[in-house]
């Protein structure tokens, strides 16, 4: 049982790393420093960034829950 949970945990870790790395940055160079950063304040995330944000949230929740479960099992 512990081995199965550990394998799932490693897969979630790899998925979380990849989704974080695939997201675009908050500011894209000099244009982001001048006015592009304000777009994220008004909720203009569209397309792939929105999907990656939701996937990152779900994977982060799974990561935390499995970390707690593995800690309880190991104790």
N, C-alpha and C positions, 0 to 999 in steps of 0.2 A: 504494500500500500504506500509506504513512504517513497519507494522508488518511482512509482507512477506519478505521485504528486511532485517529486523533484524534477522529473522530466517535463511535466507541464509547466512548472515554475521556470525552468531554463528556457522553454519556448516562449513564454510570456516575456521574460527578460529580453530575449533577442528581438521580439516584436516591438517592445517598448523602445528599445534603442533605435531600431530602424525607423519607427514612426516619428520619433523626435528629430532624427537626422534629416528626414525627408521634408519637414516643415520649413517654410520660408521664414527668414528672419523678420524681426519687428521693423527694422529700417534697412532699406536697400541702398546702401552707399550714401552719397552726399544728398541726393534728392530725398531720402528718408529722413535725414537730419533736419531738412528745411521744412517740409510740410507733409511728407508721406506718412510719418508716424501717427498723424492725427486721424488717418483713415481707420486705424484699428480701434480708436476710441468710440467711433460712431457705429461700429458693428458692420463694416463692409467686407467681412471675410466671405468669400464665395468659392464654390467649387471644391477643388481638392484640399485646400487649407481647412475648410470646414469639416470635411470628412476625416482628415488626419487628426484634427483636434478632438473629434468625438472618439476616434479609435484610441488616441493617446489617453484620454480620460478613462475609458473602459479598461485598457491594459494596466493603467496605474492602479485602479481599484483592485483588479485581479492580482496584481503584484503584491499589494499590501495585505490582502486577505490570505494569499498563499504563504506569505512570509510569516504571518501570525500562526497559521495552521501548522507549518513546519516547525516553528518554535515550540508549539504546544506538544507536538508529536515527539520531538527530540527530548523534551524534559521528562 
